[in-house]
Amino acid sequence: MRCVILDSSAVFHVRDLSILLSLGEKLYVTEHVLREIRDPRARALIELLRPEVMHVDQREIERLMREAPGLSEADCSILVCVDRVRELGKCDEIIVLTDDALLRRYLRKRGVKVVSIYFGRKRTNS
């Protein structure tokens, strides 16, 4: 099964829902990312997609923020979510959907496939 972890930047930029739906069978989002999504259209998109919400311990986020300067709490929550999804062992492939350049760099260092969406165009960086 292919799993997709959503970042708020990608949710804000996606214009074609079929792109999101074609990427994976299971969607995840962290509570920290959800807090960043206040736009009504983006909130409606999240409600339509119904991703599983991953709760991340604040201590794990603080540890990662020290190790990865420049990343926000939400960005670090995504890194923790990747680790948790890997531990679950249910996914053959994990993809993070984000348009955040710094987060993409940290994810690639960890061997995570990243898909960037900006105004409906899909760009893949492995």
C-alpha positions in Angstrom: 0.0 0.0 0.0 1.2 3.5 -0.8 0.8 6.1 1.9 0.8 9.8 1.6 1.5 12.3 4.3 0.1 15.8 3.7 1.8 19.1 4.5 -0.3 22.3 4.6 1.6 23.9 1.7 0.5 21.2 -0.7 -3.1 21.3 0.5 -3.1 25.1 -0.1 -1.7 24.8 -3.6 -3.5 21.7 -5.0 -6.2 22.6 -7.6 -6.9 19.1 -8.9 -8.2 16.6 -6.3 -7.4 13.7 -8.7 -3.7 14.4 -8.2 -4.0 13.7 -4.4 -6.2 10.7 -4.9 -3.9 9.2 -7.5 -0.8 9.3 -5.2 -1.8 6.9 -2.4 -4.3 4.6 -0.8 -3.9 5.9 2.7 -3.6 9.6 3.7 -2.1 11.0 6.9 -1.9 14.4 8.4 -0.5 15.6 11.7 -2.5 17.7 14.2 0.3 20.4 13.9 -0.4 20.6 10.1 -4.1 20.7 10.7 -3.6 23.8 12.9 -1.9 25.6 10.0 -4.9 25.0 7.7 -7.4 27.8 8.3 -8.4 28.6 4.8 -12.1 27.5 4.2 -11.3 25.8 0.9 -8.3 24.0 2.3 -10.3 22.9 5.4 -13.1 21.6 3.1 -10.5 19.6 1.1 -9.2 18.0 4.3 -12.8 17.1 5.3 -13.3 15.5 1.9 -10.1 13.5 2.0 -10.5 12.4 5.6 -6.9 11.6 6.3 -5.9 9.8 9.4 -4.7 12.3 12.0 -1.4 11.4 13.6 -0.8 12.8 17.1 2.8 13.7 17.7 4.5 14.1 21.0 5.8 17.6 21.6 9.1 16.3 23.0 9.8 14.5 19.7 9.1 17.7 17.8 11.4 19.8 20.1 14.2 17.2 19.6 13.9 17.4 15.8 13.8 21.2 15.9 17.2 21.2 17.5 18.5 18.7 14.9 16.9 20.4 12.0 17.2 24.2 12.3 14.8 26.2 10.3 12.0 23.7 10.3 8.7 24.6 12.0 6.9 22.5 14.5 4.5 21.3 11.7 7.5 20.4 9.5 9.0 18.4 12.3 5.7 16.7 13.0 5.8 15.4 9.5 9.3 13.9 10.0 7.9 12.2 13.2 4.9 11.0 11.2 7.1 9.4 8.6 8.9 7.5 11.3 5.6 6.4 12.9 4.1 5.2 9.5 7.3 3.3 8.8 7.0 1.6 12.2 3.5 0.6 11.5 4.8 -1.4 8.6 1.6 -1.1 6.6 3.0 0.9 3.7 5.2 -0.3 0.9 5.9 3.3 0.0 5.7 6.6 1.8 5.3 9.9 0.0 5.2 13.3 1.6 3.2 15.9 -0.3 4.8 19.3 0.3 5.9 22.5 -1.4 8.3 23.4 1.4 11.9 23.4 0.0 13.7 23.0 3.3 11.4 20.2 4.4 11.9 18.5 1.0 15.6 18.6 1.6 15.4 16.9 5.1 13.0 14.3 3.8 15.2 13.4 0.9 18.1 13.0 3.3 16.0 10.4 5.1 15.2 8.6 1.9 11.6 9.7 1.7 9.9 10.2 -1.7 8.6 13.8 -2.0 6.0 15.1 -4.3 5.6 18.8 -4.8 2.4 20.3 -6.1 2.1 23.9 -7.1 -1.1 25.1 -8.7 -2.1 21.6 -9.8 1.2 20.6 -11.4 2.9 17.5 -9.9 6.7 17.4 -9.5 8.4 14.3 -8.0 11.7 14.4 -6.2 13.0 11.1 -4.9 
